[in-house]
């Protein structure tokens, strides 16, 4: 697909996938925007960008020696300049972490890194001639098809420029909360203070980011590599959302892996267990799945600049980002290990936020409304860009099951159903053998059961609650009355005189694969469905009268 100029809407993608492209509304205020003014002590206003360039640009003298660069003196000076150019916030910001920061000994640091980011800063205004639009939710879905997509295209130089300005805490009107995600690095610097919670993990994230800048400096000196990134806000038209109770497709192929999502081989769509404010605590003290993934690919952090919080029917697709670091650990044990040396650095990511469960009432997640929300969110994430090309596998895991308190079994089934509706294979990345084996077992039970039957089973209010795998096993492998009720739900509903059609529909329904151990029970059940159809029942009686059997789909 031909790349277009900066911030174009993805009209060609939208046309291919039955989606509508929407216009962006509003622009981000950039450090060089006319609205960003500064007053000196005498009250005279001037464009703040001029002040920022004088403070942080190449005219400022930074020692070029490698030894000085690696010492904390460089970062001490950076902290001082950030305070000087943010007088309104300086007294509240704790920049001790930045002042004392030293890149990890495992980092591969280019000696020109600091002068490189100064060069990037000075070129920033020229890189953004058209402004930076916010990717807002669509105001309407009129005549849109199932999805509305708004996309922003950036090249890698523009992404780096945004991160340099964020490193220097230059973005105005983004320092005091508000509806937009934070973008300036002040909260990360505070989290890096050795007295802060998870300070080691915060310093590891900063090492990842500094490795990114250093790699960019090296690549600039040795032949710059031009890449394009695309950020796509996809909204599901709820009037055209799947009718999960009518989806008769079967389950997609299921794979398991002991390796993390980001280490999966081949083209995959990596699931980011996102916060609705994309990136979560990546610029704070967070160091779980989403924050780690963005630290590995800092270009993804750029989405925070122009992406308002995701709605319940929305996801963010990020394509073309590059991985720059290798890490180990999780949460408190997260550590930077060095530059990434793998062969598959360019990956596609989808950020999808799960519901945060109420601590006082975690059972709300088993209600139909909550399950529908998660199913539609996951389907919005997994639906392929184009029906004409073979979609990649989805790489995921325990989505929404950490701090958000989700049920691992329920979330696994939800993601499997959504991937199946999208006709994509799915890889679950997890190390717990007991969960993996249990999931494999229930998948074998469900693999020929229609999506609609599984959906009805997990949303049945009479049996909702924890123990989702066991409940599904009882419904579809136990042969009880509940199993037969679901079989009846799936039979074709016709007029009252069409009993023979109903009976044959039951025969053709894979739900009947429930392991019914008593042929006479099934015979009696068919009598209730089609009592007037003597020929059909006689044939069944001749084959199965008095014989135990497993009733397979025909």
Secondary structure, DSSP 8 states (H G I E B T S, - for coil): ----STT---HHHHHHTTEEE----SB---TTSTT-EEE-TT--EEEHHHHHHHHHSTTS-----HHHHHSTHHHHHHHHHHHHT-HHHHTT---HHHHT----TT----TTHHHHHHHHHHHHHHH-TT--B-B---S--TT--SEEEEEEEEEHHHHHHHHHHHHTT--TT-SS--SS---STHHHHHHTSTTSTTHHHHHHHHHHHHHHHHHHHHHHHT-----EEEEEEEEE-GGG---GGG-------EEEESS-GGG--SSEEEEEEE-SSTTTTTTTT--SHHHHHHHHTGGGGGHHHHB----TTEEEEEEEEE--EEEE--GGG-EEEEE---S--EEEEEEEE-----SS-GGGGGSHHHHHHHHHHHHHHHS-S-TTS---EEEE-STT-STT---HHHHHHHHHHHHHHTT--EEEE---HHHHHHHHHHHHHHTTS-HHHHHHHHH-TTS-SS-HHHHHHHHHHS--HHHHHHHHHHS----TT-HHHHHHHHHH-GGGGS----HHHHHHHHHHH-TT-HHHHHHHHHHHTT--------
